[in-house]
Amino acid sequence: MKHALFLIMTGCLLAAGCQSARWQASTEFADTITHAGTITDLAAGGYGGFIAVSNVLRYGDFGLGTFDGLDGEMVVWSGVVYRADVDLHLAPALPDASTPFAVVTWFAPDRMFDVERMDQGLFERAMALRRKNERLPQAITVNGQFSRLHLRSVPVQPSPWRPLKEALASDSRDRVLTNATGRMVGYFMPPPFDALHPAGYHFHFISADGMTGGHVLGFDIARARIEIDASDRIQVLVNTNASVASPR
């Protein structure tokens, strides 16, 4: 009985330690968007992973990205890293999977509102009206029903790597979903930061059943709740090993 009690107590201490570490990280990096790698390197063909996704989670519980070799689309939600394969099948990623590009934050929304019957253009106009500062990046989640959702993913790329534009043009696969339920996870990034992240809106999707996901190319909202977390700090984990495609 004493031995069993010791095991239970040890388990509780380990769980408490994990929660303490999570709380400490969320406090240390509050209101901070962390970039592991940059879109500039990725666009040039720098697909080599340099940091494990388990380490990325120190910097946030919310975000998006890709995997070593451009092997699928990453969605980070509620502290879990998911991978959408080339067929848009979604599953939790292995902790030691690495990434050349991921963008995460500790998501703590400061605003939320509900919308209905809104296409992408109307969504962007509504968001612009609610934006208090054009220079602040925003983490955004859109959770609800989508009358139309256009998704994309991409298979792992063979070496030598081509620039991202070429890889997507030849190898990406896309699918249009109708009456889909789930959550878009992503960012609004002002133009001054476009060397780090594509300017404007960038979303990845995770379905309500956790089975389908990918990069969002377009959408129409039936009804949804939008939550926004503006950040006044960006930090970059530099990929010093980035190997990019040769000029053509």
N, C-alpha and C positions, 0 to 999 in steps of 0.2 A: 504493500500500500504506500509506503514511504517513497519507493522508487517511482510509482505511478504519479504521485503527487509532485515529485521533483520534475518529471517530464512535463506535466501540465504547467507548472510554474515557469519552467524554462521556455516553453512555447509562448506563454504570455509575455515574458520579458523580451523575447525576440520580436513579437508583434509590436510591443510598445516601442522597441528600438526603431523598427521600420517606420512606424507612425511619426516618431520624433524626428527622424532623418527627413522624412517627407515634409513635415511642418517646417523644419529649419530651411530646407531648400526653397519651399514656396515663399517663405519670408525673405530670404536672401535675394531671390530673383523676382520678387513681386513687381508688377508693372514693367516687366522687361521681356522683350522678344529676343530670343536667342537663335541666331543663324549658325548651323553647322554647315560650313561651306557657303558658296555664293552662286547665284544664278549665272554670273559671268563665266565662272569655271565650268559649270554644268553645260551651258550653251555651247562652249567650245569643245565639248567632248570629254570633260573630266569626270568620268563615271566611277572612278575607284573609291570604294568606301574607306573612310579613315577613322570612323568612330562607331562603336557598337550602339545599337538602338537602346540598350539598357542604360548606357551612360548618357544618352540624349535626354532620358526621362528625368535626370537630375535637374534639368533646366525648365521643365514644364510638363503638363499633363494634357496638352491640347496642341494640335498642329498638323503638319503635312510634310511630304517630302518624297524621296524615292530610295532605292536600295542599290547596293553594289552592282555595277554593270548595267544600271538603269532597269533593274529587274522588278518591274511593277510599280504601283503607286502606293504611297504610304498615307495612312490616316491615323492620327493620334487623338484618341478621345478617352476622357476619364482615366488617364494614366495607362492606357493599353495601346500598344503599337500594332496596327493591322496592316496587312499587305494585300493589295488587290492584284491578282495575276493578270496575264494577258487576256483571259476570258472573263475578267471582272469578278472572279470568285474571290471572296474576302475571307481571310483567316488571320488569327494572331501571328505576328512575326516571331521568329526565334530570337531570344535575348541577345545572342552573339551575332545576329545579322548586322551588317555594317551599312553605313549610308555615306554618300558623297554630298548630300544636300537634304537638310531637314530644318524646319522652322517651328519652334515650339514656344509656348508661354504657359504660365500658371493662370488658367482662365478664371477670372473673377469679374463677371459682367457688371458694368455700372449703369447700363440702360437695357431695357427690353420693351418690345411692343409686338402686337399681333397684326397680321396682314391677311388679306384674302384676294384671290383672283388678280395676280400680279405677274406680269411677264418680266423678263430680265431688264429691259429698258426702264420700266416703271420702278422696279426694285432699286436700280441705281440712282434714279432721280429722288426717290423717297429717302434713300440713305444719305444722299448729298444734302438734302434739306435738314437732316437731323445731325449732321456733322458739325461739331462746334469749332474744330480747328483743322484746317486742310493739311497741316503738316504732321499731324499725329497719325502713326500707323494704328490700325484697329484689328483685333482678333474678333471674328464674327462667326456665330453659328446660326443656321436657319433650320429649324426643326419642325417637320410637319408633313403635309401631303403635297406632292408635285404632280401636276397634270402631265408635264413632260420633263424629261431629264435626259440630257445627252452626255454620255460618259465615255471616257477613253482610258486605255492602259497600253502598256508596251512590254514586249518580251526582253529578256536579258540580251545585251548586245555583245557580239563577238569582237575581239580585239584584232586589229587596231580600231579604236573607237572613232566613229564619225561625229561631226557636230550634231547637236541635238535636233536642229531643224531637219537635217537629212534623215536621222533615225526615225523621227516621228512621221515624216512624209512617207517613208517606205514600209515601216514595220508596225505602226500603232494600229490598234483595233478599237472600234467604237460601236456603241449600241445606244439606241433611244429607248428609254423606259417610259411607260405611261402609267398614271395612277400609282406612282411609287411613294412609299412612306419611309421616311428616314431623316437623316441629318446631313446638311452641308457644313463642313468645317473649313475655315480658311481665314483669309486676311484681306484687308484693304491696305495697299502700300502706296504712299504718295510718290510722285515721280522722282524727287531727289534721292530716293533709295533704290533706284532701278538697277544699280550695279549689284545689289544684294538680292533683290527679289523682283519679280515682274511687277511693273507698276499697275495700279488698278486692283480689280478683284481677282482673287485666286482661291478656288474652292476644290476640295475633294469630298466625296460622298461616302457615307456608310448607311446601309439600309437598316430599317428597324429590327430586322431579324439577324443582322450581323453577317449576312451571307453574300452581299453584293456591294461593290464599291468601285471607285475610280476617280480620275480627274474629271471635273465638270467642265464641259464645253459650252453648255447652254441649259436653260431651265425656264419653266413656267410654274409659278406657285399657285396651288389651289387654296391652301390655308397653312399658315405657319406662325411660329413664334420666333422672332429675331432677337438675339442677345449680342451685345456689343461690349468689348473690353478694350478701351483705348490705352496705349502705352506710350510713355515718354522716354523710354530707354531701349536701345538696340545694342546687343553685343554680338560679336562674330567669333566663332571658333574657326580659325584659319586652317584650311587643308593645305599644309605645306608639301604634301606629296602629290598634288594634283598633276596628272599627266593628261594633256589635252591633245586634240587632234592636230595634225600638221596642216598648215595653210595649203589651200588648193588653188 
